[in-house]
Amino acid sequence: MQTHLAPEFQGTRLGEEAEAILRKCVHCGFCTATCPTYQLLGDELDGPRGRIYLMKQVLEGAEVTRKTQQHLDRCLTCRNCETTCPSGVQYGHLVDIGRQVVEAKVERPLKERLMRTALKEGLTSPLFGPAMALGRLARPLLPEVLKKKVPPAPGPRAHQWPQRTHARKVLMLLGCVQPAMMPNINAATARVLDAVGVQTLVADGAGCCGAIRTHLNDVEGGLADMRRNIDAWWPLVEGLTSEGRVEAIVMNASGCGVTVKEYGQALAHDPAYAEKARRIAALTRDVSELLHDLAPALQQALRQARPAAGDGPVGRLAYHPPCTLQHGQKLRGGVEGLLRGLGFEVHLSSTESHLCCGSAGTYSVLQPELSEQLRGRKLAQLAPLPAEQIVSGNIGCIQHLGSGTQKPVRHWIEVVDEALN
């Protein structure tokens, strides 16, 4: 696709990056068949091809309107279109650029500005934990819409961290909301890794991966989050502390994982951080990737923990693959293969396992109507599966799906941890 950049974008980093992405697009439309919002709304401008056309117009100097902003807002950034695209168009990066440009040209209504500020500051604040604790106390009194956003109090094992030391060490990002909303995910991850001889370390200075601010169009704030994390992790990456050197940076929230794996791209223009960011990205692995390499040791640990269980299934699971894992990180089939190898009976939707559940970070708050439609569609696909519980690999998906069903929804690492104990 030929693009003639407006003078204001010529010679700029954003303009050159966008032009390079647009050059790959042949406008074939394969992406529309797998776009969740296009399937719901049937509007070409609410699918990847139409949004690309809008962004091309903006970059060529066309008038930018509130309508353009709304069409870009309705994109989930699920990257399903990237998996489908035969030309390798980096739509996720392009839509980030498009949103950044449009945000600078179209002022949002005050209500939207306040909501977005509350999300990017509140979800990343140290006060989020105390606020969640108060929310749990008041949960019986909350309106149904708010009650669904507040998970029940975690069980007693949620803060039980293994105490053994091991020669093999990894670094884990705790996440913004995960320690307060679902702390057992992090503790379970550390316990499972401990069972196979890997010690999990945490850098106290690390915080949000940068995704929340970036996707709310605070690009500089997102980059600042990334630089802060790199600074916090670097001593452990280089082996400069008494803890020694970590062999990997492990992510159990696939949304964080896809962002950290792209630190090298995000900070490529920063001479002070470009090389460090590239190394951080190269070290980052989803926990399923790490455990795939450690599967024999994990299988042995499970056999020791369940000697009387024989060869029967550990449990029946309905698995929802997060978009950030299968489309963002391009890791398809790894989790279900790992779980089956460990003895679990795993079921996926036969027709729509590739589609987004509607969570998509802050999307469920900012676009509640579309988000709930997608959740209902996803749960309708999962309901007939012969499973005792639903599992996924991202806290957003887990919280969102759990708010629409009575069936337990958990992180898959939690069921592995449960089987070990």
C-alpha positions in Angstrom: 0.0 0.0 0.0 1.5 3.3 -1.1 1.4 6.1 1.5 2.2 9.8 1.0 2.9 11.1 4.4 1.8 14.6 5.3 4.7 17.1 5.9 4.2 17.0 9.6 5.1 13.2 9.6 7.8 13.2 7.0 11.2 12.4 8.6 9.7 11.6 11.9 10.2 8.2 13.7 6.4 7.6 14.0 5.8 8.5 10.3 8.6 6.3 9.1 7.5 3.3 11.3 3.9 3.7 10.2 4.9 4.0 6.5 7.0 0.8 6.7 4.1 -1.1 8.2 1.5 0.2 5.7 3.8 -0.7 2.8 3.3 -4.4 3.7 -0.5 -4.2 3.6 -2.2 -5.4 0.4 -5.7 -4.7 1.7 -6.8 -8.3 1.1 -9.3 -8.3 3.9 -8.5 -11.8 5.4 -8.2 -10.1 8.8 -11.9 -9.1 8.8 -12.9 -12.7 9.1 -11.1 -13.0 12.5 -11.7 -9.6 14.0 -14.0 -9.8 17.0 -15.4 -6.2 16.6 -16.1 -6.6 12.9 -18.0 -9.8 13.6 -20.1 -8.1 16.2 -20.7 -4.8 14.4 -20.3 -5.6 10.7 -18.8 -2.2 10.0 -15.7 -2.1 7.8 -14.3 0.7 9.9 -14.6 -1.5 13.0 -12.3 -4.1 11.4 -8.5 -4.0 10.8 -8.7 -3.2 7.1 -11.0 -0.2 7.7 -9.0 1.0 10.6 -5.8 0.8 8.5 -7.6 2.9 5.9 -8.5 5.5 8.5 -4.9 5.6 9.9 -3.5 6.0 6.4 -5.8 9.0 5.8 -4.7 10.6 9.1 -1.0 10.1 8.2 -1.6 11.6 4.8 -3.1 14.8 6.4 -6.8 14.2 6.2 -9.1 15.7 8.9 -9.1 13.8 12.1 -12.5 13.4 13.7 -14.1 12.1 16.9 -15.5 9.3 14.8 -12.0 8.2 13.8 -11.0 8.1 17.4 -14.0 6.0 18.3 -13.3 3.4 15.6 -9.7 3.1 16.9 -11.0 2.9 20.5 -13.2 0.0 19.7 -10.2 -2.1 18.6 -9.3 -4.7 21.2 -5.7 -4.8 20.1 -6.1 -8.6 20.3 -3.8 -9.1 17.3 -5.9 -11.9 15.9 -5.5 -10.0 12.6 -1.7 -10.4 12.8 -2.0 -14.2 13.0 -4.4 -14.2 10.0 -2.4 -11.7 7.9 -0.5 -13.3 5.0 1.7 -10.2 4.6 3.0 -10.0 8.2 1.5 -6.5 8.8 2.3 -5.4 12.4 -1.2 -4.1 13.0 -0.7 -3.9 16.8 2.2 -1.4 16.5 0.4 0.5 13.7 -2.7 1.0 15.8 -0.6 2.3 18.7 0.9 4.9 16.4 -2.5 5.8 15.0 -4.0 6.2 18.4 -1.1 8.4 19.5 -1.5 10.7 16.5 -5.3 10.9 16.8 -5.1 11.5 20.6 -3.0 14.6 20.0 -5.5 16.0 17.5 -8.9 15.2 19.0 -9.8 16.2 22.5 -11.8 13.7 24.4 -14.9 14.6 26.5 -14.1 15.3 30.1 -15.7 12.1 31.4 -13.5 10.0 29.2 -10.4 11.9 30.1 -11.1 11.5 33.8 -11.8 7.7 33.4 -8.6 7.1 31.5 -6.6 9.1 34.0 -8.2 7.1 36.9 -7.3 3.8 35.2 -3.7 4.5 34.3 -3.0 6.1 37.7 -5.2 3.9 39.9 -4.3 0.5 38.5 -0.6 1.2 38.8 -0.8 2.9 42.2 0.5 1.4 45.5 -2.9 2.3 46.8 -4.6 -0.2 44.5 -4.0 -3.1 47.0 -5.6 -1.3 50.0 -8.5 -0.2 47.7 -9.1 -3.8 46.7 -9.1 -4.9 50.3 -11.7 -2.3 51.1 -13.7 -3.4 48.1 -13.7 -6.9 49.4 -15.1 -5.8 52.8 -17.8 -3.8 51.0 -18.4 -6.4 48.3 -21.9 -7.6 49.6 -23.1 -4.0 49.5 -21.7 -3.1 46.0 -23.9 -2.8 42.9 -23.7 -5.9 40.7 -21.6 -4.2 38.1 -18.9 -3.3 40.6 -19.2 -6.6 42.5 -18.1 -8.5 39.4 -14.9 -6.5 39.3 -13.9 -7.5 42.9 -12.8 -11.1 43.2 -13.5 -12.9 46.5 -10.7 -12.9 49.1 -7.9 -15.3 48.3 -7.3 -18.5 50.3 -4.6 -19.1 52.9 -2.0 -20.4 50.4 -2.1 -17.2 48.3 0.9 -15.7 50.1 2.8 -18.8 50.8 6.1 -18.4 48.9 8.7 -21.2 48.8 11.7 -20.7 51.0 14.2 -23.0 49.4 17.2 -21.7 47.4 18.3 -23.2 44.1 21.2 -22.7 41.8 18.8 -22.0 38.9 17.0 -18.7 39.4 14.5 -16.7 37.4 13.0 -13.2 37.8 9.3 -12.7 37.9 7.2 -9.6 37.4 4.4 -9.5 40.0 2.2 -7.3 37.9 0.1 -4.2 38.7 -3.2 -5.7 39.9 -2.4 -9.3 40.2 -0.8 -9.2 43.7 -4.0 -7.5 45.0 -6.7 -9.2 43.0 -5.4 -12.8 42.6 -2.1 -13.2 44.6 -2.2 -16.9 44.4 -1.2 -16.8 40.7 2.2 -15.5 41.6 2.6 -17.7 44.7 1.5 -20.8 42.7 4.0 -20.0 40.0 6.8 -19.8 42.5 5.8 -23.1 44.1 5.6 -24.9 40.8 9.0 -23.7 39.8 10.4 -24.6 43.2 9.1 -28.1 42.7 11.4 -28.5 39.6 14.4 -26.9 41.2 14.1 -23.3 40.1 14.0 -20.3 42.5 11.8 -17.3 41.8 13.2 -13.9 42.5 11.4 -10.5 42.5 12.8 -7.0 42.0 11.1 -4.7 44.4 11.6 -1.7 42.2 9.7 -3.1 39.3 6.1 -2.2 38.6 3.7 -2.0 35.7 5.1 -3.4 32.5 4.1 -0.3 30.6 1.1 -1.7 28.8 -1.6 0.2 30.7 -0.2 3.6 30.0 0.8 2.8 26.4 -2.6 1.4 25.5 -4.3 4.5 27.1 -2.2 6.7 24.8 0.3 7.8 27.5 3.2 6.6 25.4 5.9 8.5 27.3 4.5 7.2 30.6 4.6 3.7 29.2 8.2 4.1 28.2 9.1 5.5 31.7 7.5 2.3 33.2 9.7 0.2 30.9 12.9 2.0 31.8 12.1 1.8 35.5 11.7 -2.0 35.2 14.9 -2.4 33.2 16.8 -0.5 35.9 15.2 -2.7 38.6 16.0 -5.9 36.8 19.4 -5.1 35.5 21.5 -6.1 38.6 19.9 -9.5 38.6 20.3 -9.9 34.8 24.0 -9.0 35.2 24.5 -11.1 38.4 25.6 -8.0 40.4 23.8 -9.0 43.6 24.3 -11.7 46.2 21.4 -13.6 44.6 23.4 -14.3 41.5 22.4 -14.1 37.8 18.9 -15.0 36.6 18.5 -17.2 33.5 15.1 -15.8 32.5 12.5 -13.2 33.2 9.3 -15.3 33.6 5.8 -13.9 32.9 2.6 -15.6 34.2 0.4 -12.8 32.9 0.5 -13.0 29.1 -0.5 -9.4 28.6 2.7 -8.3 30.5 4.7 -10.9 28.6 3.8 -9.6 25.2 4.8 -6.1 26.3 8.1 -7.0 27.9 9.0 -9.1 24.9 8.7 -6.0 22.8 10.8 -3.7 25.0 13.5 -3.9 22.4 11.2 -2.5 19.8 9.7 0.1 22.1 13.1 1.5 23.2 15.1 1.0 20.0 15.3 4.8 19.6 16.7 5.4 23.1 20.5 5.1 23.0 20.7 4.7 26.8 18.3 1.8 26.9 18.2 0.2 23.5 20.7 -2.6 24.1 19.5 -3.3 27.7 15.9 -3.4 26.4 16.9 -5.9 23.7 18.5 -8.2 26.2 15.5 -8.0 28.6 13.2 -8.9 25.7 15.4 -11.8 24.7 15.4 -13.2 28.3 11.6 -12.9 28.7 9.6 -16.2 28.6 6.1 -17.1 29.4 6.0 -19.6 32.3 4.6 -22.2 29.9 7.7 -21.9 27.7 10.0 -22.4 30.7 8.0 -25.4 32.1 7.8 -27.0 28.6 11.6 -27.4 28.9 11.2 -28.7 32.5 8.3 -31.0 31.7 10.1 -34.3 32.7 11.0 -32.9 36.1 7.5 -31.6 36.6 5.9 -35.0 35.6 8.2 -36.7 38.1 7.1 -34.2 40.8 3.5 -34.9 40.0 4.0 -38.6 40.2 5.6 -38.2 43.6 2.8 -36.0 44.9 0.1 -38.3 43.6 1.5 -41.9 43.9 -2.0 -43.5 44.2 -3.5 -41.7 41.2 -2.2 -44.0 38.5 -2.5 -42.9 34.9 -5.9 -41.3 35.2 -6.5 -37.6 34.3 -5.6 -35.1 37.0 -8.7 -33.0 36.1 -10.9 -31.9 33.3 -10.2 -28.4 32.1 -11.7 -26.0 29.5 -8.9 -23.9 28.3 -9.2 -20.3 26.9 -6.0 -19.3 25.2 -5.4 -15.5 25.8 -5.0 -13.4 22.7 -1.8 -12.0 24.2 -0.3 -15.5 24.3 -1.5 -17.0 21.0 -1.5 -13.8 18.8 0.7 -11.4 20.7 3.5 -13.8 21.6 2.7 -16.3 18.8 2.7 -19.2 21.3 -0.1 -21.5 20.2 -0.7 -25.0 21.6 2.0 -24.8 24.3 -0.2 -24.6 27.4 -2.7 -27.3 26.4 0.2 -29.5 25.2 2.0 -29.1 28.6 -1.2 -29.7 30.6 -2.0 -32.8 28.6 1.5 -34.1 29.1 1.0 -33.6 32.9 -2.1 -35.7 32.9 -4.9 -33.2 32.6 -7.8 -33.6 30.2 -7.9 -30.4 28.3 -10.8 -29.2 26.0 -10.8 -26.1 23.7 -13.7 -24.5 21.8 -13.7 -26.3 18.4 -14.6 -23.1 16.5 -13.7 -19.9 18.4 -10.7 -20.6 20.6 -8.8 -18.0 18.6 -11.3 -15.2 19.4 -10.9 -12.6 22.2 -13.0 -12.9 25.3 -13.5 -9.1 25.5 -11.2 -8.3 28.5 -8.3 -6.8 26.7 -6.8 -4.8 29.6 -8.9 -1.8 30.3 -11.2 -2.5 27.4 -13.9 -4.1 29.6 -14.1 -0.8 31.5 -14.0 1.6 28.6 -16.1 -0.5 26.1 -18.4 -2.5 28.5 -21.2 -3.2 26.0 -18.9 -4.8 23.4 -16.8 -6.5 26.0 -19.8 -8.2 27.6 -21.1 -9.4 24.2 -17.7 -11.0 23.5 -17.6 -12.5 27.0 -21.1 -14.0 26.5 -20.0 -15.4 23.1 -16.9 -16.9 24.6 -18.7 -18.5 27.6 -21.3 -19.9 25.3 -18.5 -21.7 23.4 -16.9 -23.0 26.6 -20.1 -24.1 28.4 -20.7 -27.3 26.6 -17.2 -28.6 27.1 -17.0 -31.5 29.6 -14.9 -29.6 32.1 -15.0 -28.9 35.8 -13.3 -25.5 35.5 -12.1 -23.0 33.0 -8.4 -22.1 32.9 -6.5 -19.3 31.1 -3.1 -17.6 31.3 -3.9 -13.9 31.8 -5.5 -12.2 34.8 -7.7 -10.0 32.7 -9.3 -13.0 30.9 -9.7 -14.8 34.2 -11.4 -12.0 36.0 -13.6 -11.1 33.0 -14.8 -14.7 32.3 -15.2 -15.4 36.0 -17.6 -12.4 36.3 -20.0 -14.1 33.8 -20.2 -17.7 35.0 -20.7 -19.8 38.1 -18.0 -22.2 36.9 -14.5 -21.7 38.5 -12.1 -19.7 36.3 -8.4 -19.9 37.3 -4.9 -19.6 36.0 -3.7 -22.9 34.7 -0.6 -22.7 36.9 -2.9 -22.8 39.9 -4.3 -26.2 39.0 -0.8 -27.5 38.4 0.2 -26.2 41.8 -2.9 -27.8 43.4 -2.1 -31.1 41.9 1.4 -31.0 43.4 0.1 -30.5 46.9 
